[in-house]
Amino acid sequence: MLDKDAEILLVEDDRVDIMTVQRALKKNAVSNPLHVARTGLEALGMLRGEGDYEKLDPPPVLILLDLNLPKMSGIEFLREVRADPELKSLRIIVLTSSNEPRDREAAFQYDVDDYIVKPHSFDEFTRAMATILELWDAD
């Protein structure tokens, strides 16, 4: 399980999906600090401490990334993060509604840790979050 102080960054623009992630984490007894960025640009600002954003320090141990974002797509965000020497080693799991093979292939080109299609039911979503957390048990 994640260290209880380890921070998570959720990059998601959909309010309902944000609440679903929060509920699923709570149901899995995860109380880690969760930061939410609604765009890729906002997430980069939080990671780098740019613009109006205070830098997340320490950086999050896990980023949950939606691909369908306004202003900067998830793939563009991945390209920026992986090109940045200070950010390129961050653990990123894509959590998206896209089941398109081209999106999956594009994400894995940027060394994501996993690619999970958002389940439709809350119970399935909770199980998906448990699977994500199990990945950190193995570390």
Secondary structure, DSSP 8 states (H G I E B T S, - for coil): ---TT--EEEE---HHHHHHHHHHHHHTT----EEEESSHHHHHHHHHT-TT----SS--SEEEE-S--SSS-HHHHHHHHHH-TTTTT--EEEEES---HHHHHHHHHTT-SEEEE--SSHHHHHHHHHHHHHHHH--
